[in-house]
Amino acid sequence: MKMLTGLAMALASAVALPVAAQTPPPPPPPEAKTQAMPYVMASGMSDLYEINSSQIALQKSQNPAVKRFASMMIKEHNKTTAKTMAAAKKAGLTPTPPMLDTGATASINELQAAAPGDFDRIYLAQQLPAHQAALDLQQSYAANGDQAALRANAKAAAPIVKRHVEMVSKLQGGNMAGQAM
């Protein structure tokens, strides 16, 4: 009986602990690094995740630096989406509007459910791998993509995403609390 009581108490305490998992959106499929339509869809989904997650950050974060970063993410990822769609049309494609897959949706749901004290940590923990995957996508397509207009788009987007990776790293380190972006 003591063993069952101890097991039940251990299980109850394990369940009561806050979930520390951060669910970054999944990386794009390998074909997105070389093929036009998968690239357009993956790039659009990446931007849409950044926009949606950052809109949540504007509502939930109490950190002015995180809010500035989120505001910039919305602005810059709206621009990169528009440029990617224009490049896709120039390449003769007719892409559908970006949509989130189940993995990115899970990331958004995790942010929506995050407790106020955990939000910034979870948001930034998602942002770093999401931006690293986006940077890999942009750099890979710029080097190996099958459509010139989209290669040029990816080449232009890569430094923007690289800057975002650097900013997230600094935010995670707490180095940007008082700095303007």
C-alpha positions as CSV (number, residue, x, y, z in Angstrom):
1,M,0.0,0.0,0.0
2,K,2.8,2.4,0.9
3,M,4.4,1.7,-2.5
4,L,1.1,2.6,-4.3
5,T,0.7,5.7,-2.2
6,G,4.3,6.8,-3.0
7,L,3.7,6.0,-6.7
8,A,0.5,8.0,-6.8
9,M,2.2,11.0,-5.0
10,A,5.1,10.8,-7.5
11,L,2.8,10.7,-10.4
12,A,0.7,13.6,-9.0
13,S,3.7,15.8,-8.5
14,A,5.0,15.0,-12.0
15,V,1.7,16.0,-13.5
16,A,1.6,19.2,-11.4
17,L,4.9,20.4,-12.7
18,P,4.7,23.0,-15.5
19,V,5.4,21.7,-18.9
20,A,8.7,23.0,-20.1
21,A,8.5,21.8,-23.7
22,Q,8.9,24.4,-26.4
23,T,7.5,23.2,-29.7
24,P,9.3,24.9,-32.5
25,P,7.6,24.5,-35.9
26,P,9.1,21.6,-37.9
27,P,11.8,22.4,-40.5
28,P,10.7,22.6,-44.1
29,P,10.8,19.5,-46.3
30,P,14.0,18.7,-48.1
31,E,12.5,19.4,-51.5
32,A,11.8,23.0,-50.5
33,K,15.5,23.7,-50.7
34,T,15.6,23.1,-54.4
35,Q,12.1,23.1,-55.9
36,A,10.1,26.2,-56.5
37,M,6.6,25.4,-55.3
38,P,7.7,23.6,-52.1
39,Y,10.1,26.5,-51.4
40,V,7.2,29.0,-51.8
41,M,4.9,27.1,-49.6
42,A,7.6,26.5,-46.9
43,S,8.8,30.1,-47.0
44,G,5.2,31.3,-46.7
45,M,4.4,29.0,-43.8
46,S,7.6,30.1,-42.0
47,D,6.6,33.7,-42.4
48,L,3.0,33.0,-41.3
49,Y,4.2,31.3,-38.2
50,E,6.5,34.3,-37.4
51,I,3.6,36.7,-37.9
52,N,1.1,34.7,-35.9
53,S,3.5,33.9,-33.0
54,S,4.6,37.5,-32.9
55,Q,1.0,38.8,-32.8
56,I,0.6,36.6,-29.7
57,A,3.8,38.0,-28.3
58,L,2.5,41.6,-28.6
59,Q,-0.5,40.5,-26.5
60,K,1.2,38.4,-23.9
61,S,4.8,39.6,-23.4
62,Q,5.5,42.0,-20.6
63,N,9.1,42.6,-21.9
64,P,9.5,45.8,-24.1
65,A,12.4,44.2,-26.0
66,V,10.4,41.1,-26.8
67,K,7.5,43.3,-27.9
68,R,9.8,45.4,-30.2
69,F,11.2,42.2,-31.7
70,A,7.7,40.8,-32.2
71,S,6.5,44.0,-33.9
72,M,9.5,43.9,-36.2
73,M,8.9,40.3,-37.0
74,I,5.3,41.1,-38.1
75,K,6.5,43.9,-40.3
76,E,9.4,42.2,-41.9
77,H,7.8,38.8,-42.4
78,N,4.8,40.4,-44.1
79,K,7.3,42.0,-46.5
80,T,9.1,38.8,-47.2
81,T,5.9,37.0,-47.8
82,A,4.8,39.7,-50.3
83,K,8.2,39.5,-52.1
84,T,8.1,35.7,-52.2
85,M,4.6,35.7,-53.7
86,A,5.7,38.3,-56.3
87,A,8.8,36.2,-57.2
88,A,6.6,33.1,-57.5
89,K,4.3,34.9,-59.9
90,K,7.3,36.1,-61.9
91,A,8.4,32.4,-62.1
92,G,5.1,31.5,-63.5
93,L,3.7,29.9,-60.3
94,T,0.3,30.6,-58.8
95,P,0.8,29.9,-55.1
96,T,-2.0,29.6,-52.6
97,P,-1.9,31.9,-49.6
98,P,0.4,30.6,-46.8
99,M,-1.0,28.1,-44.3
100,L,0.3,26.6,-41.1
101,D,0.9,22.8,-41.0
102,T,0.0,20.8,-37.9
103,G,3.5,21.3,-36.3
104,A,3.4,25.1,-36.7
105,T,-0.2,25.1,-35.4
106,A,1.0,23.2,-32.3
107,S,3.7,25.8,-31.7
108,I,1.1,28.6,-32.0
109,N,-1.2,26.7,-29.6
110,E,1.6,26.3,-27.1
111,L,2.2,30.1,-27.2
112,Q,-1.5,30.8,-26.7
113,A,-1.6,28.4,-23.7
114,A,1.6,29.7,-22.1
115,A,1.4,31.1,-18.6
116,P,2.4,34.8,-18.5
117,G,5.6,34.0,-16.6
118,D,6.7,31.4,-19.1
119,F,5.6,33.2,-22.3
120,D,8.8,35.0,-23.3
121,R,11.0,31.9,-22.6
122,I,8.7,29.7,-24.8
123,Y,8.4,32.3,-27.5
124,L,12.1,32.8,-27.8
125,A,12.8,29.1,-27.5
126,Q,10.5,28.6,-30.6
127,Q,11.9,31.6,-32.5
128,L,15.6,30.4,-32.6
129,P,15.1,27.0,-34.3
130,A,12.3,28.5,-36.5
131,H,14.7,31.2,-37.7
132,Q,17.6,28.8,-38.1
133,A,15.4,26.5,-40.2
134,A,14.2,29.5,-42.3
135,L,17.8,30.6,-42.8
136,D,18.8,27.2,-44.0
137,L,15.8,27.2,-46.4
138,Q,16.7,30.6,-47.8
139,Q,20.4,29.9,-48.1
140,S,19.8,26.5,-49.6
141,Y,17.3,27.7,-52.2
142,A,19.5,30.7,-53.1
143,A,22.3,28.3,-53.9
144,N,20.4,25.4,-55.4
145,G,16.9,26.5,-56.4
146,D,15.3,25.7,-59.7
147,Q,13.8,29.2,-60.5
148,A,16.0,32.3,-60.9
149,A,13.4,34.8,-59.6
150,L,12.9,32.7,-56.4
151,R,16.7,32.2,-56.0
152,A,17.1,36.0,-56.1
153,N,14.3,36.3,-53.5
154,A,15.9,33.7,-51.3
155,K,19.3,35.4,-51.6
156,A,17.7,38.7,-50.5
157,A,15.8,37.1,-47.6
158,A,18.7,35.2,-46.1
159,P,20.5,38.3,-44.5
160,I,17.2,39.4,-43.0
161,V,16.6,36.0,-41.4
162,K,20.3,35.8,-40.3
163,R,19.8,39.1,-38.5
164,H,16.7,37.7,-36.8
165,V,18.7,34.7,-35.6
166,E,21.2,37.1,-34.1
167,M,18.5,39.2,-32.4
168,V,16.8,36.1,-30.9
169,S,20.1,34.9,-29.6
170,K,20.8,38.2,-27.9
171,L,17.2,38.3,-26.5
172,Q,17.7,34.8,-25.1
173,G,20.9,36.0,-23.4
174,G,19.1,39.0,-21.9
175,N,21.4,41.5,-23.7
176,M,18.6,43.6,-25.3
177,A,16.4,44.5,-22.4
178,G,17.1,48.2,-22.7
179,Q,18.2,48.5,-26.3
180,A,16.1,49.8,-29.1
181,M,15.7,47.7,-32.2
